[in-house]
Amino acid sequence: MTTSCFPIRGFRTTILAALFFSALLTGCSKSPAELQKKYQGLGEHYLAEGKLNEAVIEFQNLLKINPKSAIGHYDLGQAYHKKGWIIESVIQDREATKLDPLMLPAHIALAEYAINSGQWSPAKDEIAAILKIDPRNAEGYALAGQRMLGLGREKEADQDLKHALSIKPGYARALVALGDLKRKQGQPKEARSYYKQALQANPSIGRALTGLGMLAQSENNSVLAREEFRKSLKVDPYNLRSRIVYANFLASGGHLHKAISALEAIPAKKSDVRIPVKIAEYETLLGENQKAINLLLPLAQQKLQIPDINFVLAKAYEQSGKKEDALQMVNGLLSMGSVPPIIKIGAARIELFEGKPQEASTILQSLAPVPDLPPTYPLTQSQVALALKRPDQAVSILTHALSRYPGNIDLQLSLADARMSAKQWKPALTIINEVLSDHPENIPAIQRKGFLLGKTSGASAQIGFLQREAASVPSVEPLYLQSLLANKRPGKALAAARGYLKDHPENTNVRLFLANIYLREGKLSEAKGTYKTILAADPKNLPAVLSLASIAMTQKNYTEAESNFRRALTLSPDNSGLYSALGEVLLAEKQRDAANKAFHSALIFNPENPAAILEVSKSEILSGQGQEALSRLSALLKSPLTKERKAEVEWLWGLANEQAGDPAKAKKALVLATSLDPGNPGYHASLGDFWADHSRWEDARNEYRKSLALQPDNPVLELKKTWLSVQSSRKPDPARIRKVIALAETYRATHPADISATMLEAQGELLLNKPEKALPLFDAILSSHPDNTGARLGKAGILLSQGKTEEAKNLGTTILADHPDNLAANLLMARIDQKNNDFTDEADRLEKLHQKHPDWIQPSLTLVAVDLKLKRFREAESIADSILSVKPGLYNARFLKAQAELDMADYRGALRNLSALAKANKKPAPLYLIMSVAAMKEGDTQEEKHALDKAFHAAPDDPMVLNNMAFFLASHTTHYAKALEYAKKAASIDKHPYIQDTVGYVLFRMGRFSQAQSYFESAWNAHFRDPEFLYHMGMNEWKIGQPQKARTILKRALDSGKLTPEEERDSRQALGAMGA
């Protein structure tokens, strides 16, 4: 038998791809080495000329040719670095060292980044690599010195930096670091000398100017400091360390907001992790702990080895009252290597304040060998000892510390506290007397002495001492008055306050104290009059305004209470509690919209305000904004609440989770709410709604019955029961639907403010396929509740189905402007983007959603599919992996991952995932077919045959299976008769031209060229022009003696550029033989 000259190869992947997934990309350069050289030369040229965007493009072109070019990655990193794109630069440097572990410049760049961002452990590894490659590298030793300085190991820092200068005299980096060291050691003259030497060596080194600025600041010369800092920023505008130092300078002058603004002005691409850490630190100083948490939590979750992230987060959590979170951050911090001592002391203090003195003691013990620790170290040690009920140890620690830091007031007061803890009243009094001899007006010392006199000499001595002190130090008067109250002498306290005010009518604190005594004694009228007197002299006295508001609330004078709370807000506009109190008053006055605005304002300034969370969550859930409510309510789930309040939180949590698409959490919360407060009809009704939405009709009926038993005259519940009968029907019952619509319409007429019936009516009209009637109902809801997300989405869906894409898009945009995380709205916009063939916008939208909510499966899956359309295969695989890590059995995610692997030529990975899918699929033949293609691309003929056999076993009459089996047998075996049988059977089932081509191919392999011709012509006449088919047909035309037609077809196949090298070779040989 004569066989053809076709090469042995697999079936066309392009046809399979068209049927199952996006086409596999192929392509190559005729001279990759020359192209690499060209791109690198152009990139270096542009980099030298400062044309950074052009340089980036050329280096990226180089990496497309050779992704494993270490120098290409390093050069691209340098271009990014010069653009100020710090993180992108680091990524490229890491890739360069991974590909070439001996690439010194990349290790140096990584070490610099690690030191600048306080990552001491990674810095150590990079420095070790530098000095292993070049043991006499000055930069390596200078970096080592900077690392030691950052860790507080000054002796080693000095040695390393001086060694760097011995290798490379005048090296500016080492000189600046030595200046920093001397400044830290309190040697300004030597520090200034080093900075100036550095500037002589390199006048544009901003860090030297920053050092001079810090020296000026330490000498209280703020004008010179500001001048030096500004010079530094001028010569090196994106040196992040210099910017942080300048921000610290602003913060130290009390300008925390300006400091934050200075750092926020740095473009994101030119920033790195230090900037959000420092901003978060300032936010904690402003009391904006939640802002700090929001900034740093994503960084902490990346497991970056930067102690400052965990430390600032721990402080923010501690100040927010989140004990467990604070301790978790401290534990994470301590697990890192090379944590600076001052941060460890801070971590110990957090452990102590959160009730973990033993853990705090362990941290402090680890610092024992460190020299020159600050006074906060023994101070914290003593506080830990007291917490562990070891007052004698605290006394010993503080006594030793005072020998080193004599006259330190904090240590003296703490020593007195330690003595007092041991009930050593007289020794404690001796210490306090020493403090007062040097600082006679020190209020904490005066307060302690009053207490100690009470213990040693009785109440009269305490009261007498404070009375005498108040005569000379007016700020002591409240302490004196308080001592009278504490010793059960309210009458005398009242008389003393009145007498004092006769002589000192301007003393507001004492007058406030007097008003509080009136309140305590139940004399509201006198208290109210006193507060008004205070406000007449001091209209901005916030405690007086708040006390008047509180009295008005007690007397149910809501108008006056509202007026006073609004007045208080003009004095303290950022006070969350005031907004919440105003909201409560407005609710009492039945001003719900105004109250809702007040609660929203409360949450702006304190996202954990419980009263505001509950009220705003109710409003958000009513508007269909469940995801927003979830983020608020989570703060209350662990809070200690009454049983009724706990039920309310769980009810709202359930409703919010239902809207956000988490039925498991919704069910658990709603069931818990009904068990905590079984007498609440609303909770039963909500649970009934939940069961109805999940087709558990009998459970829904039971809950509606319970709710109706508690609230018999509720027409909405009756309406829901009728709607339930519609939902539970196997197929829509128009008569029942019309009944619901009629009931809803009747109820709506008498209760226009209740939108629940209107929403049911709209849903009924949609079930009757009458969107034109549903649309005005959604409009009616929006006329009274313009922010109702459910109505907006319903209307947008109708508009989209009517082809009014732009109107639907406008609605979706409006929803997302208010609620950017709304799942349904984002998916609506993605549908619109897809309808407009705008896959890039669709991908951007879904990517933002995925980054915020990686646990939302549906948008994540859609994003994978869109990434595949945009040929972003690596991103698609990564997201599919993240989905599978949460839901390993999700079919669609695994299939999309396999598709991405095929597109990236990771055929083994694709085979593993496709095999897992095939085993779980009742109709696995298509999957086995794709596996056969993957095996063919991998060059694994045995696996290809194995997959085809499985496909044939699963679907022996499937034309695709028959076709591929025929092609394989004809390509890899001599079983041509069996191949022809399969091919003809496939053609009898499906006349698709690719099957006609396969029959022709099998006949060609058998040498039956004339018979093959009719099948090729049939495919040609069907306008089939696949390059491989053209190759088959052209070769066959040559064999049957049609050279002119053969030449035309083969040239067309060659011009496509999609033939394999073997096909190109055979085509050219044939053309040569024909004289073409």
Protein Blocks (a to p, Z undefined) as FASTA:
>chain_A
ZZdfbdcddddfklmmmmmmccddedddfblmlmmmmmmmmmmmmmmnopaklmmmmmmm
mmmmmmmlmklmmmmmmmmmmnopaklmmmmmmmmmmmmmmlmklmmmmmmmmmmnopak
lmmmmmmmmmmmmmmbfklmmmmmmmmmmnopaklmmmmmmmmmmmmghilklmmmmmmm
mmmnopaklmmmmmmmmmmmommlmklmmmmmmmmmmnopaklmmmmmmmmmmmmmmlmk
lmmmmmmmmmmnopamlmmmmmmmpcfklgcfklmmmmmmmmmmnopamlmmmmmmmmmm
nopacfklmmmmmmmmmmnopaklmmmmmmmmmmpghiafklmmmmmmmmmmnopaklmm
mmmmmmmmpghiafklmmmmmmmmmmnopaklmmmmmmmmmmmmghilklmmmmmmmmmm
nopaklmmmmmmmmmmmmmmlmklmmmmmmmmmmmnojklmmmmmmmmmmmmmklmmmmm
mmmmmnopaklmmmmmmmmmmmmmmlmklmmmmmmmmmmnopaklmmmmmmmmmmmmmml
mklmmmmmmmmmmnopaklmmmmmmmmmmmmmmbmklmmmmmmmmmmnopaklmmmmmmm
mmmmomklmklmmmmmmmmmmnopaklmmmmmmmmmmpccdfklmmmmmmmmmmmmmmno
paklmmmmmmmmmmmmmmbmklmmmmmmmmmmnopaklmmmmmmmmmmmmmmlmklmmmm
mmmmmmmpmbdcfklmmmmmmmmmmmmmmmmmlmklmmmmmmmmmmnopaklmmmmmmmm
mmmmmmlmklmmmmmmmmmmnopamlmmmmmmmmmmmmmmlmklmmmmmmmmmmnopakl
mmmmmmmmmmmmmmlmklmmmmmmmmmmnopaklmmmmmmmmmmmmmmlmklmmmmmmmm
mmnopaklmmmmmmmmmmmpcblmlmmmmmmmmmmmnopaklmmmmmmmmmmmmmmbmkl
mmmmmmmmmmmmcclmlmmmmmmmmmmmpccfklmmmmmmmmmmnopamlmmmmmmmmmm
nopabfklmmmmmmmmmmnopaklmmmmmmmmmmnopacfklmmmmmmmmmmnoZZ
